C-alpha cells in the first residue's frame, strides 16, 4: 500500500492532502522521512505524521445469518464437518469474524457474527440484559404447570440452567417460545432433557429487538447501525 493511501484510509486526510504532507517531509516511516509513493506495510511499519503515530482504522462489522441445521459455529475446522463461515461472503473473510454465542449443529435461526469483541461480550454476558427468543418443538405435549420449575431452573454439571420466560402455543401443545438472558452451552436442550423432553426443533428468531424476517436459510448480510442498536433493545 502506498503511503498516501494508508494515511487516507487511516482517516487522517484526503489522498491529495496526504501526498502534500509526504512531499513536505512531515511523514516518517520507521523514523525516516517518507518518500512520495513509498510503500508501507501497516502490520510492520511505524508511521508518524507531524509527530503522531498513525494506525489503520480497525474495521468492525456485524453480520446477521439465518443458520441452517448441520453447520457448526466454530472457527476451528479440526472438528470436521461444515462451519457457518463457509456461508460468509468472501469479502468478509479477512476480518477474523467469530460467532456471538452459538447455535449447536442441530439448531437453526438467527446468528450474529462479528470481529467486535466488546459488542459480542455485551450481547452474550447476562449483565448486558440482551434477551434471546427461540421457537421450540418438543417430542410430546407440554404441561404449563412445569413452567415455574423451568424458570427456577436446575443445576447440571455445576451450571444453573434456567429460562427467563416460557410461552406455550395454545393451538399446538408441543410448541413453545422460550426466552433466555444467559448463554449456557446447549441450555435449552439440556434443561428440557432434565425434565424428560426431547427437543425436536430449536430455532432462534430474535435477539433483543432484532428479528429474523424473510431471510433464506444460509443467507448472510451486514447489519446497519440502526439494526445493531436494536440488538440492545428488549
N, C-alpha and C positions, 0 to 999 in steps of 0.2 A: 504494500500500500504506500502511495506517495505521501509525503509529509503534509502537504496542504489538504489532502483528502482526509487524513487522520484527524487533523485539527478541526476540520469542518464537522466530521462525524462525531467528534467529542463534544460538539455543541459550543465551541469557543467562538466561532465566527463563520462567515461565508468562505467558500474556497478562494475567492478573489482576495478577500482580506487576509486569508491565511498565507497566500502567496506573497503578499506585501510584507507581512510580518517576517517571513523567512528571508525575503530579499533584504530587509532592514537589519538582519543579523540578530533578531530578538528571539529566535528559537534555537534551542540546544538539543542535540541528540547524544545521550551518554556523555554529557559535559562538553561536547564540541559543537561549534556553530554549524547549524544545518545548512545544506546547500539546496537551492531550488530544485524541486523534483526528486530529492533524495528519498529512497525507500526506507520504510520504518516497519518494524515488527512490534506491535503493541504488547505482545506477550513477553518480549525480551528487552526491548529498548526502553530507556527512560527519557521521556520528552518533557522539556520545560519551555515555557513561553513567558517572557518577562518575569522570570524568577519563580514561576508557579508550575508545579508538576501537573501535566495534563494526562488524564487517564481516559480510556474509552468509556462511553456510556454503557452501562450494563443494560442490555435489552431484556426486559421481563415480559412474559406472556402468560396468559391463562387460556387453556383450550377446554372446550366442552365436547365430550364424546358420548354417544349412545353405545355403550359397550354391549356387544353380543355375548352370549354364552360361549364357553370354550376357549376364552382368552385369559391369560394371566396378567395381573397387574404387577409386573416386575421389570426392572431394568437388566436383570441377570438372566441371560439366555441359557445358563447352565442347567436350569430347571428342566429344559426340554419343552416342547410344545410351542404354541403360538403366544405372543405377548401383544398387549394393546398398542405397543409402539409401532407395530407393523402397519397400523391403520393411520398413523400420524402423517400428515402431508410432509413431503421431503424437505420443504423449506424450513421446517422447524427442527429437523434432525440435529443441527449443530448446537442447539440451545440447551442441551443436557436436561431435558424435561424429566419429571418424576410424577408419580401419581399422588394426588391429595387424598390420602386414605385409600382403601382398597375395596374392590368387589371381588369375591372369590371366583374361581373359574366357572362355576355353575350359575353365578348371578349375572344380572344384566342391568342396563339402565344408565343413569346419569353418572358420569365420571369426570372429574376435573384433573387436568394435567398442567403443571407449571414448572418454572425454574425460580419461582419466588418463594424462598424458604419461610419468610415472615408470614406471608399470606397463607401458606399451607399450614403452618403451625396454628394460626388463628382459627382456621376452619376446623382442624382436627381436634384441638385441645378443648376439653369441656368448658374451660373458663371463657372460651370465645362465644359460647351460647348459641352456636350455629346448629339448628335442628335439621336432621336428615329424615326424609319421609320415604317409606317403602311400601310397595304392594306385595302382599304375601299370600300365597295359596298353600293351604295345608292338606294333608292326606285324609283328614276327617273333620267333621263338624267341630267348630269352636264353641265352647261354653263361656258366655260372658262373665260367669262367676269366677273365672280364672284370672280376669284382668287385674284385680288388686295384687295378686301374687306375682304377676309379671312386672307390675310397676315397682313392687318392693324388690324383686329380683332374687337371684340365688348366686351362691359362691361356687365357682368351679375352678380348680387349679389356682387358687389364690386370687381369682379375679371376681369381682361382683358384676354380674351380668344383669342388666335391667333395661326396661323400656320407659320412655318418657310418656308415651301415650299409645293406646290401642283402640282402634275403631273397627267394629265388626260390620261387615256388609250385611244388612238385614235381608237382602234377597238371596245372597249366596253364603251360607253359614261356614263354608270352608275358606272364605276370603276375608282378609283383614288389611287395615292400614296401620303400620307401626311407625312410631317416631322415635328417633334416637338423638341424644345430645352428647354421646360419647362414642368411641370407636374401637371397641374390643374386637379382636380377631374372630370372625365368623359369629358375632354376638347373637344375631337373630336366630340362626340355625341352632346354635348351642343351647340357648335358653329354651327354645321350643322342644328340643330333644330331651331336656331335663324333665319336662312335663309330658313326655310321651308322644310328641307330634313329630312328623317329618315334613320339612318344608319342600314342597314340590316346585314352586316358582318364587323367586325373590328378585324384585325389580325396584331399583331406586328411581324415583321420579322427581324428587325435589330436594334442593339444598338451600336452606334459608328461604328466600322468596324466588329463587331461580328454579324455574320449572322446565322439565324436558317436554318440548312440544314439537310434533310434526318433524321429527328428525329421524331419518332412516337408520336402521341398525348398522353400526360400524362407521357412521359418519362422524366427522370431527371438524370443529371450526373454532376460531378465536372468539373470545368474549369481548364485547365493548366495555368501556369504562362503566357505563350505566349497569350493564349486566353483572359486572364484578361487584359493584356496590350492592346489588340485590342479594348476593350470597350472604351478606351480613344483616339482612332484614328478615326478621321472622314474623 
